Structures are given as structure tokens and as C-alpha cells.
């Protein structure tokens, strides 16, 4: 068993048929399978495969981005409400102490 530099698995075997003659067989599997007509040419990604991957990524982004924006707006709203509440509590407490020590 030999691992080639293209990360494909290549298995070689020597078979003997009924007439006694030997046959050399090489089986290759994996993403970079060697083309039978041109053993030097490696198979790459086709244009259709790349377009499908880009389309899937764009669809996922189109679904996810509005949700992220909605979550960001909710966080900003929560921070604003918290800030207003803090200011109101400060005002009420300060008025309490002013009223208490003014009499």
C-alpha cells in the first residue's frame, strides 16, 4: 500500500489468470483519482461544484445575517433600557437623600 503525494490511495496487485500469465492491476481511489487516459493529469474541482458550494454558502449567509442583526438590535435595546433604569434609580435615590437632609 502506497500513499501518493496527491493524497489518493493506490493499491497494486499482481494477478495470475487461468492461462498462467500475470496481470498488473493498480486501483486508485480518492478525490485525486488518476484519469485512465492521461495518468499525469489530476482531477480537480469542476466549475459546477464550485458554483454549488458558493451558492450554499450564500444561502446560509442570507439566513444567518438577519438573525445576527436582530440579536444585535435586541442587545442594544436591552442595554438602553438598563441605562435608563440606572439613571432613574440614581435620580430617585439622590432625591430621597436631598429630601431627608433638607428638613
ABEGO torsion letter per residue (X at the ends): XBBBAAGBBBBBBBBBBAAGBBBBBBBBBEABBBBAABAABBBBBBAAAAAAAAAAAAAAAAAAAAAAAAAAAAAAAAAAAAAAAAAAAAAAAAAAAAAAAAX
